[in-house]
Amino acid sequence: MGSIFSEEETVSDGGEELDLVFCMDCTGSMSSYITAAQRSIVDIVTKVRASEHAHIRFAFIAYRDHPPQEKSFVTKVHPFTTSTNKMEEYVNQYSANGGGDTPEAVTAALHEALVLPYRKNAAKVVVIIADAPPHGLGCQSDGFPNGDPQGRDPIQISDEMSQKGIILYCVGCEPTLSNTAFAHDFFEGIAEKTEGKYLPLTSANLLADVIIGGAREELAMQRLEEKVAQEMDQVKEQNPNMTETDIEERVHSSMKTQGYVSYQMEVDDVYGDYDRRNINHIKNASSLRSACQQLENVNLTSLASSEQLRSSAPMKEQHCHQKESGVSQLQVSKMMHRVMNKRMS
């Protein structure tokens, strides 16, 4: 696949900084998503750069599984680059093969994303694209039921990401992901740990849209973080005993009154009235083991939309919605937590 840029040309123009990492499950069931990434990578970078005037660096982490479940590789890490030719080269060398048991080397991929050399002032976004959970979540077909064979913990890694200001966007490839108990809960829980997003996709055709939209939303919120920090400090100075929830409401009201706007991206929901208990167990846990001890058998058989996900029945076409509007209270909450994490680090 050719590039619209020369090898020497980069995607730097001196504007805002974005370090964007793809973690891609490259096992046998992921063919359509790998193809979509290969087809869209230049378009993704070009559109974000043009709309946000951002200096983008891109890294790619391919993962499969640990031996003996998979003998080709566990992870392959391609370092940050600004060259679009390099970006295409990274993605284009992979195809969907192998896998073994149901879980994959998700924890190993998250660890590799954690230790990449991010720029201090960049918006740091990791997009993990997966249709299977990590080892150790309780799946019946798990060659490593005690978790990552090197002893790493995906919950603890997610907490470290949060402390470093790394935002997780977890793309859940449906309907395959929902075939495994707690897999959706896991990815949504770790995304929320980092103030990121979980995005279920029923078609690989939306992959480019959600990555472009997610990058634009993160850059927009990064621009507003300083204002949120100023508003927080002002409210605390005036009301030292105010609760975090009340501060959040006051900051949101103030920014709304002042007319601040942000970019927002959502995809159509595919789960319906989903019981969030297990998502919250994951989000609030300190380790995978402690999370597993609390997971409950909800959402497994009773939810009509989940049954539709698992069946061959056609689903309503899914869309990605992107808009500029007033800063939402959820965005204010995320920015407040990011500010507090940065101040504690």
C-alpha positions, 0 to 999 in steps of 0.5 A: 500500500502506497503512502501519500507522503514521502518517506522523509515527510513527517506529520509534525507542524509544531502544534499540540502533541499527541502520542497515539498507540495502537495495541492490536490483537493479531490472532485469527479472529481479527482479520477485518479489524487488521484490514481496517487499520491497514486501510485507514492509518494514513487517513487517521493521522492526516485528518487528526493533524488537519483538524487539530493542528497536532504533532502526532507520534504513532506507535504500534503494538501487535500481540497474540498469546504466550507459548504453548498457546501461540508460538509465533510471538507474544508482543511485537513493539514498534516505537514512536515515529512521525513518519507516515511511511513507517506507520503504514509499514508497522501495520501492514506487516501483520495478518490474522493468525493463531491464538490457541485458547480463548484469552490472549496476551492482553496484559503483556500488550498493556505493559508494553504500552505503559513503558513506551517513552511518551512526551511529557506534555503530549496527550497520551492515548492508547487504543487497544482493539480486542475481541478476547480478554486477558488471562486470569479473568475466569474464562473456562478455556484459559491456558493460564488461569492464574493470569499473565505467566510473567506475573504482571497484573492488567488492573495494576497496569491500568492504575499506573497508566492513570497515574502517568496520564495515559488514556485508554480507549478500549475497542470491543469487537462484537459480537465475539467479545460478548461470547466470553463472560466478563470480557466486556466488563473488563475492558470498560472497567480499565478504560474508566480507570484511566478516564478513557472510553470503552467503545463496542463496535459491531463492524470494523468499518467504524474503526477509523471514525472512533480513533479519529473522534477519540483523538480529537476529543482527548486533544480538546479536553487537554486544552481545557484542563488548565481552565478546569484546574483554575476553576477547581482551585477557585472553588476550593479556596472559596469553599474549603469543605465542599465535596468533590461532587459539589466542586464538579457541579460548580466547575461544570456550571461555571464553564457552561455559563462562560460558553466553553465548548468541547469535542465529543464522540460516541458510538451507538450503544449495543448493550441496552440496559446493562448491569454495571456492577461488574464494570464497577468491580473492575474499575475499583479493584486494586488487582485482577485477583481481587476483581475476580473475587467480586465478579457476579453472574449478571448480564450473562443470559438475561439481557435481550441485547446480549443474546442478540449480540451472540446470535446470528440475528442482524443488528441495527446498523451502528453509527459513530456520532461526533460533535462540538458542544458545551463541555459535559459534566462527564468531561469535567469529571474526567478532567478534574481526575486527570488534574488531581492525578497529575498533581499527585504524581 
